[in-house]
Amino acid sequence: MSKHGLIEFDAVLAIARRGSFRAAALELGLSTTALSNLIGKLERQLGVRLFNRTTRSVSLTDAGLTFVDQVGPALTTLHDAMTAARSQQETPSGTIRINAFPTGAREILGPLLLKFLRLYPGVHIDLVTEGRIVDIVAEGFDLGLRRADLVPSDMIAIRVGPPRSFAVVASPAYFESHGTPRVPPDLLQHACLRIRLPNGALHRWRFEKDGEPVQIDVQGPITLDEASLSRIAVLEHVGIGYFMESDVREDIEAGRLVRVLEDWTPPLDALCLYYPSRRNSSAAFKALIEMARHHVDDGSWLHAADG
């Protein structure tokens, strides 16, 4: 949420960008009612309506279009000026907004973000997880977190996190009762947890060995769209699951789950924090980037993963 006296203008641009009061309210950290009241107050001050509102849609009026065209560049300049001023702070403070895949967020939350917050209690991190890839500049984020191959070419990227791979696992009891798959096609004879992707499609489990890719359209008793739910199901002996290795590492080490087909799940592209080139960054932003680079340089990610 803006704290610099520009919230009304930020609100107009957020609604215009999102096409929804609800989505804009979430972005700004406001309730929908508070946002509606804010826009209503601004419209009364201006003496014109900025938005056409129905129960189904929101669009800019002609006056709103003109307002956005003129205010947008000026607001960018003002925010840049405030960022430049904040960059002179000695003590990091303020909000850093990060957009990430849920799995990536889980991997860096403890070893990087929570450690950072303990060092800099004046900083607030707004971490948004979603399956879709967004334009972090257009959506108002400071940083994105994605696999290296998904980072836009015009962004600055920092590799973060330990080595990554998928893991195929089930409980010892399941394998004792149903046998162990030796190659990916064997999964077709097993109960597997199906995965629904953010776009609604069913995920085909992907494998590779000696340069040979294989995709398996597994079958099973349940379809889930969240790794934490899949973990519960495999621990309850429902079937075989397909996870990011980091999500089930502790269960494998403790013997609660058994990993199979490991030679068919080679390392994946590293996670990267990425951001646009900027001349004036806040002290908080600079401190987080420095910490991320430090973790890579000194191997702290590996120690965090082992610990």
Backbone bond lengths (Angstrom), bond angles and torsions (degrees), N, CA, C in turn:
res aa  C-N    CA-C-N  psi(-1)  N-CA   C-N-CA  omega(-1)  CA-C   N-CA-C  phi
1 M - - - 1.470 - - 1.529 109.96 -
2 S 1.302 116.35 135.65 1.471 120.06 -179.53 1.519 110.20 -67.91
3 K 1.331 115.64 139.75 1.468 120.75 177.79 1.513 110.22 -124.77
4 H 1.303 117.72 23.53 1.458 120.01 -171.07 1.529 112.60 -118.84
5 G 1.350 118.24 21.17 1.448 120.66 177.34 1.520 113.56 77.72
6 L 1.320 117.44 9.73 1.463 121.00 -179.01 1.519 111.54 -113.70
7 I 1.318 117.45 13.10 1.454 120.55 -171.46 1.528 112.55 -60.24
8 E 1.355 117.24 -38.31 1.467 118.98 -179.92 1.530 111.13 -60.82
9 F 1.319 116.47 -41.69 1.465 120.84 -178.83 1.534 110.64 -72.52
10 D 1.328 116.00 -41.04 1.459 119.45 175.33 1.532 110.42 -59.84
11 A 1.332 115.93 -37.60 1.458 120.57 -178.64 1.527 111.22 -64.86
12 V 1.328 117.04 -44.49 1.466 120.32 179.57 1.526 110.35 -60.16
13 L 1.320 116.73 -46.46 1.459 120.27 -178.38 1.517 111.50 -67.10
14 A 1.324 117.31 -36.58 1.469 120.14 179.42 1.530 110.89 -65.88
15 I 1.331 117.29 -42.17 1.471 120.71 178.62 1.523 110.19 -65.67
16 A 1.336 116.07 -42.68 1.462 119.69 178.91 1.527 110.81 -63.01
17 R 1.319 116.66 -38.29 1.460 121.54 -178.45 1.521 111.52 -72.61
18 R 1.330 116.81 -42.09 1.454 121.88 -175.31 1.527 113.13 -86.21
19 G 1.347 116.78 -25.87 1.456 119.53 -176.92 1.512 113.21 71.17
20 S 1.325 116.30 21.56 1.463 120.56 -175.74 1.516 109.53 -160.41
21 F 1.339 116.47 133.66 1.457 120.68 175.65 1.525 110.02 -66.19
22 R 1.335 116.25 -39.99 1.464 120.06 -177.15 1.528 111.33 -64.00
23 A 1.342 116.47 -46.98 1.469 119.78 -179.54 1.522 111.07 -65.32
24 A 1.342 116.51 -39.77 1.459 120.10 178.74 1.525 110.89 -65.92
25 A 1.328 117.19 -39.00 1.463 120.72 178.96 1.527 110.86 -62.50
26 L 1.329 116.72 -40.95 1.463 120.51 177.97 1.527 110.53 -62.97
27 E 1.317 115.90 -42.23 1.466 120.51 -179.80 1.520 111.18 -62.72
28 L 1.333 116.41 -39.04 1.462 121.33 -175.08 1.521 113.49 -88.49
29 G 1.336 117.08 -8.04 1.450 119.66 -178.36 1.510 113.61 75.08
30 L 1.335 116.37 30.38 1.462 122.51 178.92 1.524 109.98 -116.42
31 S 1.315 116.20 162.10 1.454 119.22 168.73 1.525 108.27 -78.06
32 T 1.322 116.69 156.83 1.460 120.07 178.90 1.523 110.68 -61.17
33 T 1.324 116.56 -37.80 1.464 120.47 179.21 1.528 111.15 -64.10
34 A 1.330 116.02 -44.74 1.466 119.63 179.48 1.522 110.99 -62.32
35 L 1.326 116.41 -40.05 1.464 120.04 179.40 1.525 110.53 -65.93
36 S 1.328 116.93 -42.76 1.461 120.38 179.26 1.523 110.72 -62.28
37 N 1.325 116.03 -40.92 1.470 119.58 178.68 1.531 110.85 -65.49
38 L 1.323 116.48 -37.96 1.462 121.58 179.52 1.524 110.89 -62.28
39 I 1.340 115.91 -46.17 1.462 120.66 179.46 1.527 110.65 -67.29
40 G 1.325 116.65 -39.99 1.459 119.97 178.00 1.514 111.88 -60.11
41 K 1.341 116.32 -42.25 1.461 120.69 178.81 1.526 110.68 -63.69
42 L 1.333 117.22 -42.66 1.463 120.63 -179.89 1.526 110.44 -65.38
43 E 1.326 116.67 -41.78 1.463 119.75 179.42 1.526 111.03 -62.75
44 R 1.325 117.14 -37.86 1.471 119.80 177.65 1.522 110.78 -66.35
45 Q 1.329 116.27 -38.63 1.461 119.46 178.20 1.526 111.54 -65.17
46 L 1.332 116.45 -37.77 1.461 121.06 -178.68 1.527 112.49 -81.49
47 G 1.323 116.09 -24.34 1.458 120.39 -178.31 1.514 113.44 79.35
48 V 1.335 118.27 15.43 1.468 122.21 177.72 1.523 108.70 -141.31
49 R 1.341 114.25 156.85 1.460 119.20 172.94 1.527 108.93 -86.10
50 L 1.319 115.85 134.63 1.465 120.65 178.00 1.523 112.07 -94.88
51 F 1.340 116.43 -24.30 1.456 120.47 -176.23 1.525 111.40 -130.62
52 N 1.332 114.93 141.48 1.458 121.61 165.50 1.519 107.15 -89.89
53 R 1.328 117.61 122.76 1.455 120.94 -176.42 1.518 110.22 -119.95
54 T 1.327 115.51 131.77 1.459 121.96 169.04 1.515 106.84 -127.89
55 T 1.328 116.75 176.98 1.460 119.27 178.03 1.523 111.72 -68.01
56 R 1.343 116.88 -16.27 1.467 120.01 -175.18 1.527 114.11 -111.40
57 S 1.328 117.71 -21.16 1.460 117.81 -172.97 1.523 111.87 -151.36
58 V 1.330 114.56 162.26 1.458 122.85 175.59 1.522 107.57 -133.84
59 S 1.327 116.91 131.84 1.465 120.36 177.58 1.519 108.94 -143.68
60 L 1.317 115.42 156.26 1.459 120.98 179.06 1.522 111.06 -75.33
61 T 1.319 116.00 139.07 1.460 120.08 169.79 1.526 108.51 -75.87
62 D 1.320 117.01 174.50 1.468 119.25 175.70 1.521 110.90 -59.17
63 A 1.347 115.30 -41.63 1.465 119.21 177.41 1.526 110.59 -64.03
64 G 1.336 115.97 -37.31 1.453 120.48 178.68 1.515 112.33 -65.07
65 L 1.339 116.21 -40.66 1.462 120.35 178.07 1.527 111.03 -61.10
66 T 1.315 115.49 -44.95 1.460 119.92 178.93 1.521 110.79 -63.49
67 F 1.332 116.12 -42.45 1.462 121.82 -179.78 1.528 110.66 -60.25
68 V 1.332 116.23 -47.58 1.464 120.72 -178.76 1.528 110.85 -64.01
69 D 1.339 116.46 -42.67 1.470 120.21 -179.68 1.525 111.83 -60.17
70 Q 1.330 116.02 -37.02 1.459 119.56 -177.09 1.526 112.80 -87.14
71 V 1.318 116.44 -37.79 1.465 120.42 -176.48 1.526 111.74 -78.14
72 G 1.337 117.17 -34.99 1.465 120.61 -175.49 1.519 114.00 -52.12
73 P 1.337 118.93 -56.74 1.471 119.55 179.90 1.526 113.06 -62.38
74 A 1.333 116.21 -38.49 1.465 119.21 179.91 1.526 110.77 -65.40
75 L 1.326 116.36 -38.88 1.459 119.96 -179.53 1.528 110.50 -67.68
76 T 1.322 116.70 -38.48 1.464 120.14 176.12 1.519 110.48 -59.87
77 T 1.329 115.99 -43.26 1.461 120.00 178.79 1.527 111.40 -62.09
78 L 1.339 116.46 -42.67 1.458 120.21 179.64 1.527 111.45 -64.33
79 H 1.330 116.50 -44.11 1.463 119.45 178.97 1.526 110.84 -64.05
80 D 1.324 116.46 -39.31 1.466 119.63 177.84 1.525 110.68 -62.32
81 A 1.334 115.96 -39.83 1.466 119.85 179.59 1.529 110.68 -64.86
82 M 1.329 116.53 -41.02 1.461 119.63 179.50 1.523 111.06 -69.26
83 T 1.336 116.56 -36.97 1.462 119.94 176.19 1.516 110.78 -63.43
84 A 1.346 116.14 -40.92 1.462 120.10 178.04 1.519 110.59 -61.65
85 A 1.334 116.01 -41.10 1.463 119.23 178.73 1.524 111.02 -66.01
86 R 1.341 116.03 -43.18 1.465 119.46 -179.66 1.523 111.70 -65.53
87 S 1.341 116.48 -26.65 1.465 119.30 -179.40 1.525 111.46 -65.24
88 Q 1.325 116.52 -16.11 1.464 120.38 179.23 1.529 111.91 -87.26
89 Q 1.337 116.63 -3.46 1.454 119.16 179.40 1.527 110.47 -63.94
90 E 1.296 116.29 144.88 1.455 120.18 173.27 1.519 110.63 -86.74
91 T 1.320 117.72 -33.06 1.459 122.28 -178.81 1.524 109.53 -105.60
92 P 1.326 118.89 118.43 1.472 120.97 179.38 1.524 111.96 -58.94
93 S 1.331 115.58 136.01 1.455 121.30 177.34 1.523 107.74 -156.85
94 G 1.335 114.87 173.41 1.456 119.62 179.81 1.518 111.90 96.37
95 T 1.338 115.46 -170.79 1.465 122.25 -174.37 1.529 111.15 -109.38
96 I 1.334 115.50 137.96 1.459 122.60 172.01 1.524 107.54 -116.54
97 R 1.334 117.03 121.64 1.469 121.50 -179.54 1.519 109.72 -100.02
98 I 1.337 116.02 128.89 1.469 122.30 -177.25 1.522 109.04 -127.59
99 N 1.334 115.97 133.62 1.466 121.51 175.17 1.524 108.28 -109.91
100 A 1.334 117.53 131.91 1.461 120.25 -173.07 1.516 111.61 -150.21
101 F 1.332 116.06 156.52 1.455 120.90 164.64 1.525 107.80 -66.59
102 P 1.340 119.01 146.22 1.473 119.77 179.54 1.529 113.55 -56.37
103 T 1.347 117.36 -42.49 1.464 118.89 -178.60 1.524 111.05 -63.34
104 G 1.320 117.28 -42.33 1.458 120.38 178.86 1.516 111.76 -64.00
105 A 1.341 115.89 -40.28 1.463 119.61 179.33 1.522 110.93 -61.22
106 R 1.323 116.58 -40.24 1.463 119.34 178.80 1.527 111.32 -64.03
107 E 1.332 116.72 -32.97 1.457 120.11 -176.77 1.531 112.82 -73.24
108 I 1.325 117.78 -31.27 1.471 118.79 -176.66 1.527 112.90 -104.45
109 L 1.334 117.75 -6.92 1.470 119.21 -174.28 1.528 111.66 -58.87
110 G 1.326 117.49 -53.53 1.455 120.02 -177.28 1.513 114.04 -72.49
111 P 1.335 118.00 -56.53 1.468 119.31 -173.45 1.518 115.26 -70.23
112 L 1.335 118.60 -19.57 1.464 118.88 -179.49 1.524 112.36 -119.72
113 L 1.333 117.63 -61.55 1.465 119.59 -168.87 1.524 113.12 -69.11
114 L 1.328 117.53 -46.01 1.470 118.34 -179.72 1.521 111.18 -69.13
115 K 1.324 116.82 -35.52 1.458 119.82 175.05 1.528 110.47 -62.29
116 F 1.328 115.65 -41.72 1.461 120.75 178.99 1.532 110.86 -61.48
117 L 1.335 116.79 -44.14 1.465 120.21 -179.18 1.526 112.15 -65.18
118 R 1.320 117.02 -33.19 1.462 118.99 177.25 1.527 110.79 -66.90
119 L 1.320 116.67 -33.90 1.461 120.48 179.33 1.522 111.96 -77.34
120 Y 1.330 116.62 -31.95 1.465 121.31 -174.68 1.535 110.11 -128.65
121 P 1.321 117.57 78.65 1.465 121.40 -176.11 1.526 113.95 -65.27
122 G 1.328 117.62 -13.87 1.460 119.92 178.20 1.513 113.79 -82.40
123 V 1.332 116.76 -2.77 1.462 121.06 -178.46 1.517 109.95 -100.35
124 H 1.327 115.81 141.73 1.463 122.47 173.78 1.530 108.02 -115.27
125 I 1.340 117.04 128.58 1.462 121.57 177.18 1.524 109.03 -104.59
126 D 1.318 115.46 124.82 1.469 122.38 176.81 1.525 106.54 -105.11
127 L 1.336 116.68 100.02 1.465 122.62 -175.27 1.523 109.41 -102.35
128 V 1.316 116.21 116.32 1.474 122.37 -179.30 1.518 108.51 -109.94
129 T 1.333 117.07 123.08 1.465 120.81 179.22 1.518 110.00 -109.41
130 E 1.312 115.66 134.38 1.459 121.56 177.41 1.519 109.23 -159.96
131 G 1.313 115.93 155.40 1.451 120.64 -176.52 1.511 114.82 -77.43
132 R 1.331 116.52 -25.22 1.457 118.91 -177.29 1.524 110.75 -81.01
133 I 1.323 115.53 153.99 1.459 121.42 175.13 1.523 108.27 -89.85
134 V 1.321 117.18 128.93 1.456 121.07 -175.86 1.522 110.12 -117.00
135 D 1.313 114.91 161.11 1.468 122.01 170.38 1.524 105.89 -82.04
136 I 1.341 117.03 104.70 1.461 119.01 -172.29 1.518 112.26 -66.27
137 V 1.318 118.15 -27.38 1.464 120.28 178.62 1.524 109.86 -71.67
138 A 1.338 116.31 -49.20 1.464 120.50 -178.92 1.517 112.05 -64.98
139 E 1.342 116.97 -31.27 1.467 120.92 -177.29 1.522 112.75 -90.46
140 G 1.330 117.36 1.62 1.457 120.00 173.75 1.518 115.70 81.20
141 F 1.345 117.59 25.97 1.463 120.78 178.05 1.527 110.40 -98.21
142 D 1.325 115.64 150.57 1.461 120.94 175.73 1.522 111.47 -83.36
143 L 1.334 115.82 -34.95 1.456 121.86 -175.14 1.518 110.57 -140.90
144 G 1.323 115.73 152.53 1.452 121.95 169.54 1.514 108.87 -118.94
145 L 1.331 116.89 159.28 1.463 122.39 176.51 1.517 108.01 -134.68
146 R 1.332 116.18 112.22 1.456 122.09 -178.52 1.524 109.15 -147.49
147 R 1.338 115.82 169.97 1.456 120.25 170.73 1.516 109.66 -61.61
148 A 1.327 116.18 150.75 1.463 120.64 -175.92 1.516 112.15 -55.70
149 D 1.346 117.44 -36.76 1.466 119.62 -176.68 1.522 112.76 -74.68
150 L 1.335 117.15 -8.73 1.465 120.90 179.55 1.527 113.04 -104.24
151 V 1.323 117.39 -0.38 1.469 121.14 -179.11 1.533 108.83 -78.65
152 P 1.335 118.46 127.81 1.471 120.43 177.64 1.520 111.65 -56.33
153 S 1.321 116.11 144.79 1.464 121.34 -173.53 1.525 113.22 -66.78
154 D 1.347 117.52 -20.05 1.465 119.19 -178.04 1.530 112.37 -92.91
155 M 1.330 117.74 11.45 1.457 121.62 -179.23 1.521 111.34 -104.39
156 I 1.325 115.83 154.02 1.460 122.37 171.28 1.526 107.36 -86.85
157 A 1.323 117.25 127.98 1.469 121.06 -174.72 1.523 110.96 -121.20
158 I 1.336 115.44 142.15 1.459 122.18 175.46 1.526 107.68 -123.26
159 R 1.307 116.52 121.85 1.464 119.64 177.77 1.527 108.81 -68.21
160 V 1.328 116.65 131.18 1.459 121.73 179.66 1.523 109.38 -135.96
161 G 1.309 115.72 158.43 1.448 120.42 173.68 1.513 113.69 89.11
162 P 1.327 115.95 162.25 1.464 122.28 179.57 1.524 110.88 -76.06
163 P 1.348 117.74 173.56 1.467 120.03 174.40 1.525 110.76 -55.23
164 R 1.320 116.68 147.89 1.465 121.42 -173.00 1.525 110.05 -128.00
165 S 1.322 115.02 148.94 1.461 120.83 172.86 1.519 108.16 -162.48
166 F 1.326 116.20 165.48 1.452 120.52 171.01 1.524 108.35 -81.52
167 A 1.330 116.02 159.72 1.462 121.38 176.65 1.520 108.74 -138.84
168 V 1.327 115.62 132.38 1.466 122.57 176.24 1.524 106.47 -102.75
169 V 1.323 116.82 120.25 1.468 120.67 -171.72 1.522 111.65 -139.85
170 A 1.313 114.51 157.82 1.465 122.49 169.06 1.517 107.20 -154.79
171 S 1.307 116.80 173.07 1.456 120.44 179.88 1.525 110.27 -75.50
172 P 1.332 117.60 154.15 1.470 119.40 175.00 1.525 112.03 -55.37
173 A 1.329 116.93 -37.72 1.459 120.34 -178.91 1.526 111.30 -64.00
174 Y 1.347 116.78 -38.10 1.464 118.60 179.27 1.525 110.48 -63.29
175 F 1.337 117.08 -47.34 1.464 120.04 -178.02 1.528 111.70 -66.91
176 E 1.319 117.02 -33.35 1.455 119.70 176.88 1.527 110.93 -63.50
177 S 1.323 116.62 -35.56 1.466 120.64 -177.92 1.520 113.30 -84.43
178 H 1.343 118.09 -30.33 1.465 120.90 -169.89 1.523 113.90 -119.87
179 G 1.313 118.59 -3.58 1.455 119.99 -177.81 1.517 111.87 85.12
180 T 1.339 115.67 172.09 1.456 122.05 -174.96 1.520 111.23 -114.35
181 P 1.323 118.36 127.09 1.474 119.85 175.72 1.525 110.73 -67.49
182 R 1.334 116.40 137.51 1.456 121.59 -179.16 1.521 112.56 -101.70
183 V 1.327 116.30 -31.85 1.467 122.74 177.70 1.521 107.03 -134.76
184 P 1.347 118.06 157.03 1.472 120.07 -175.71 1.528 115.67 -51.16
185 P 1.342 121.38 -41.76 1.479 119.11 -179.74 1.532 113.74 -60.16
186 D 1.343 117.53 -21.93 1.466 119.61 177.21 1.523 111.76 -61.54
187 L 1.348 117.06 -22.72 1.468 120.25 -178.96 1.518 112.13 -62.38
188 L 1.328 117.10 -24.20 1.462 120.55 -179.96 1.526 112.04 -65.65
189 Q 1.327 116.65 -14.91 1.466 121.02 177.87 1.528 111.78 -98.01
190 H 1.332 116.42 7.26 1.464 120.55 -176.24 1.524 111.68 -120.88
191 A 1.338 114.72 160.84 1.469 121.12 170.83 1.524 107.90 -79.92
192 C 1.317 116.66 119.04 1.465 121.31 -178.36 1.524 110.18 -121.83
193 L 1.319 115.75 151.35 1.467 120.73 177.23 1.522 108.13 -85.40
194 R 1.313 116.95 117.33 1.451 120.46 -179.17 1.529 109.79 -79.38
195 I 1.331 116.02 150.41 1.462 122.16 -174.69 1.524 109.25 -118.07
196 R 1.332 116.31 124.99 1.462 120.25 174.70 1.522 109.59 -97.90
197 L 1.322 115.85 126.45 1.463 121.60 -177.92 1.532 110.69 -79.53
198 P 1.340 117.85 164.33 1.468 119.99 179.97 1.527 114.25 -56.79
199 N 1.338 117.90 -28.06 1.468 119.91 179.21 1.516 112.90 -84.45
200 G 1.340 116.96 3.27 1.458 121.16 177.60 1.518 114.60 95.57
201 A 1.319 117.78 -14.49 1.466 120.70 -179.10 1.527 110.17 -75.47
202 L 1.339 115.57 155.57 1.458 120.88 175.19 1.526 109.57 -86.40
203 H 1.314 114.94 134.78 1.461 120.59 -176.23 1.518 110.81 -80.91
204 R 1.328 115.93 132.17 1.462 121.58 172.59 1.523 107.81 -92.49
205 W 1.323 115.99 127.41 1.461 119.85 -175.94 1.517 109.09 -66.71
206 R 1.335 116.19 130.98 1.453 121.81 -174.21 1.528 111.54 -107.99
207 F 1.321 114.71 135.21 1.460 121.95 179.49 1.522 109.48 -135.94
208 E 1.335 114.39 163.08 1.459 119.38 176.32 1.520 109.27 -157.61
209 K 1.330 115.71 138.83 1.459 121.11 176.04 1.517 108.95 -151.15
210 D 1.332 115.94 130.48 1.466 121.40 -179.14 1.525 111.55 53.21
211 G 1.334 115.36 38.84 1.454 119.69 178.78 1.519 114.62 77.48
212 E 1.317 117.31 4.69 1.473 121.69 -178.51 1.536 109.71 -100.78
213 P 1.338 118.58 108.23 1.469 120.23 177.76 1.524 111.38 -82.10
214 V 1.321 115.24 145.67 1.461 122.28 178.27 1.519 108.01 -138.84
215 Q 1.317 116.86 136.66 1.460 121.77 173.48 1.521 109.00 -121.48
216 I 1.323 117.03 132.25 1.455 122.09 -177.55 1.523 109.56 -119.32
217 D 1.312 116.33 124.44 1.462 122.01 175.62 1.528 107.61 -89.41
218 V 1.329 115.12 85.13 1.464 120.24 -172.54 1.521 111.22 -69.26
219 Q 1.318 114.85 161.23 1.457 122.23 176.47 1.522 108.72 -123.75
220 G 1.323 116.34 154.67 1.448 118.38 179.98 1.510 112.43 -179.12
221 P 1.335 116.88 -178.93 1.458 121.55 -172.35 1.521 115.27 -82.36
222 I 1.342 118.25 -11.38 1.466 118.83 -174.50 1.522 110.17 -150.68
223 T 1.344 115.48 146.36 1.465 122.59 174.93 1.518 108.13 -117.41
224 L 1.337 116.46 130.01 1.455 121.69 -176.64 1.519 109.62 -132.22
225 D 1.343 115.96 157.94 1.465 119.51 -178.93 1.523 112.38 -123.56
226 E 1.322 117.01 15.02 1.459 121.04 -178.41 1.523 109.41 -141.85
227 A 1.342 116.05 129.05 1.463 121.26 -174.68 1.527 112.40 -60.36
228 S 1.332 117.42 -35.55 1.464 119.35 -178.54 1.526 111.33 -64.74
229 L 1.338 116.88 -33.77 1.463 120.46 176.88 1.527 110.68 -71.87
230 S 1.328 116.38 -40.40 1.464 119.99 177.72 1.525 110.83 -62.29
231 R 1.313 117.19 -38.56 1.462 120.68 178.86 1.519 110.81 -61.58
232 I 1.323 117.05 -43.35 1.468 120.10 177.60 1.522 110.29 -58.82
233 A 1.330 116.38 -43.16 1.460 120.63 -177.14 1.524 112.16 -64.94
234 V 1.341 117.88 -43.46 1.468 118.29 -179.34 1.527 110.94 -69.47
235 L 1.313 117.81 -34.38 1.462 120.06 177.12 1.526 111.85 -66.92
236 E 1.331 115.46 -23.13 1.471 120.67 176.50 1.530 111.75 -92.93
237 H 1.343 116.75 14.96 1.468 123.34 172.28 1.530 113.81 68.16
238 V 1.339 117.45 22.84 1.464 120.61 -178.15 1.530 111.16 -69.42
239 G 1.328 117.50 -34.78 1.454 120.06 -178.19 1.513 111.62 171.12
240 I 1.331 114.67 -160.07 1.463 122.18 -178.39 1.519 109.46 -95.90
241 G 1.334 116.91 138.22 1.457 121.51 -179.83 1.517 111.94 -119.47
242 Y 1.334 114.90 160.02 1.470 123.56 -178.01 1.515 106.91 -123.46
243 F 1.334 117.07 112.93 1.454 122.05 -170.12 1.527 111.09 -130.29
244 M 1.348 115.61 164.12 1.447 118.98 158.00 1.529 106.23 -67.63
245 E 1.323 116.68 133.73 1.457 120.62 -175.78 1.532 111.62 -55.20
246 S 1.328 116.82 -35.37 1.462 120.25 -178.11 1.529 112.35 -63.19
247 D 1.343 117.75 -27.06 1.458 120.89 -177.87 1.532 112.79 -75.08
248 V 1.324 117.46 -18.91 1.472 120.23 -177.57 1.534 111.55 -127.54
249 R 1.329 117.09 11.78 1.473 120.46 -176.43 1.523 111.47 -57.38
250 E 1.330 117.06 -47.24 1.461 119.53 -177.55 1.523 111.47 -64.98
251 D 1.326 117.40 -35.25 1.468 120.12 178.55 1.527 111.13 -67.61
252 I 1.337 116.80 -37.49 1.466 120.28 177.67 1.521 110.14 -66.14
253 E 1.334 116.40 -46.18 1.463 120.43 -178.62 1.528 111.69 -63.54
254 A 1.339 116.45 -33.40 1.467 120.43 -179.03 1.525 112.82 -83.99
255 G 1.328 117.24 -6.38 1.459 120.41 -179.85 1.517 114.55 83.77
256 R 1.326 116.94 4.34 1.469 119.24 178.52 1.528 111.38 -72.20
257 L 1.329 116.75 -28.16 1.451 122.83 177.22 1.523 109.39 -130.05
258 V 1.328 115.76 151.70 1.458 122.18 179.02 1.519 108.52 -116.64
259 R 1.329 116.12 131.46 1.460 120.77 -179.95 1.523 110.56 -92.12
260 V 1.340 116.28 137.04 1.458 121.93 177.72 1.524 109.20 -129.54
261 L 1.330 115.85 166.96 1.471 122.58 177.64 1.530 111.91 57.40
262 E 1.322 116.57 30.53 1.469 119.28 -176.57 1.523 112.01 -63.17
263 D 1.350 116.26 -31.95 1.460 118.50 179.72 1.526 112.49 -73.35
264 W 1.336 116.41 -6.97 1.467 121.44 176.56 1.527 112.00 -102.09
265 T 1.338 117.94 3.93 1.475 121.44 -179.60 1.519 109.03 -123.38
266 P 1.336 118.07 78.49 1.465 122.01 -177.53 1.524 111.71 -70.58
267 P 1.329 118.46 168.83 1.471 121.60 179.44 1.524 111.95 -57.75
268 L 1.331 115.33 147.11 1.466 122.63 178.53 1.521 110.31 -100.47
269 D 1.328 115.87 169.63 1.460 120.13 173.21 1.527 109.73 -59.06
270 A 1.318 115.76 144.81 1.460 121.27 -178.78 1.525 110.74 -67.28
271 L 1.339 114.50 155.72 1.458 120.06 170.35 1.519 109.77 -74.19
272 C 1.325 116.14 145.47 1.462 120.49 177.10 1.524 110.65 -133.19
273 L 1.319 115.71 134.51 1.459 120.66 162.40 1.520 106.42 -82.80
274 Y 1.326 117.59 135.91 1.461 118.42 -179.22 1.521 110.59 -139.51
275 Y 1.340 114.90 156.82 1.454 120.66 -175.12 1.522 108.84 -160.81
276 P 1.331 117.06 159.33 1.465 119.58 178.01 1.519 110.91 -76.93
277 S 1.312 116.07 155.55 1.457 119.94 175.62 1.518 109.52 -63.22
278 R 1.306 116.58 133.75 1.471 120.26 -179.64 1.523 109.05 -145.65
279 R 1.330 115.96 142.52 1.458 119.50 -179.94 1.519 111.36 -83.15
280 N 1.316 116.85 -37.45 1.465 120.89 -174.85 1.516 109.60 -118.21
281 S 1.299 116.62 105.37 1.453 121.94 178.08 1.519 109.11 -112.31
282 S 1.339 115.69 150.74 1.461 119.33 179.40 1.518 109.97 -67.48
283 A 1.324 115.09 161.24 1.460 119.97 177.91 1.521 110.53 -62.19
284 A 1.326 117.34 -35.44 1.464 121.26 179.03 1.523 110.92 -64.97
285 F 1.325 116.21 -45.19 1.465 121.07 179.02 1.528 110.22 -60.63
286 K 1.329 116.29 -47.61 1.468 120.45 -179.79 1.524 111.12 -60.26
287 A 1.336 116.52 -40.43 1.465 120.07 -178.59 1.523 111.14 -66.11
288 L 1.335 117.19 -39.53 1.465 119.98 179.47 1.526 110.89 -66.89
289 I 1.324 116.79 -42.96 1.463 120.41 178.31 1.528 110.43 -62.03
290 E 1.315 116.45 -42.27 1.461 120.51 179.00 1.529 111.05 -62.49
291 M 1.320 116.77 -41.47 1.460 119.90 179.45 1.524 110.60 -65.89
292 A 1.329 117.37 -41.36 1.464 120.93 179.17 1.526 110.37 -61.62
293 R 1.330 116.80 -44.46 1.473 120.34 178.96 1.532 110.42 -64.44
294 H 1.314 117.09 -38.49 1.457 121.51 -179.26 1.524 110.51 -63.83
295 H 1.324 117.34 -40.52 1.456 120.96 179.30 1.518 111.16 -61.77
296 V 1.321 115.75 -39.50 1.467 119.38 179.24 1.527 109.92 -67.90
297 D 1.325 116.94 -45.17 1.466 121.43 -174.65 1.520 112.91 -65.89
298 D 1.342 116.88 -38.05 1.471 117.41 -174.31 1.525 113.47 -101.26
299 G 1.350 116.66 3.86 1.453 119.60 175.96 1.524 114.01 76.16
300 S 1.330 118.04 17.54 1.467 120.90 -177.12 1.521 112.34 -61.34
301 W 1.340 117.23 -27.94 1.474 118.76 179.91 1.519 110.41 -60.66
302 L 1.337 116.13 -39.76 1.463 118.60 -178.31 1.516 110.13 -66.29
303 H 1.334 117.61 -40.85 1.454 120.24 178.68 1.523 110.97 -65.90
304 A 1.349 116.64 -38.78 1.465 120.21 178.04 1.519 110.28 -63.75
305 A 1.352 116.82 -40.72 1.451 120.04 179.85 1.516 111.07 -66.03
306 D 1.348 116.74 -37.30 1.453 119.70 -179.18 1.522 111.74 -73.75
307 G 1.368 114.85 -28.74 1.468 118.60 -176.09 1.477 112.60 -86.05
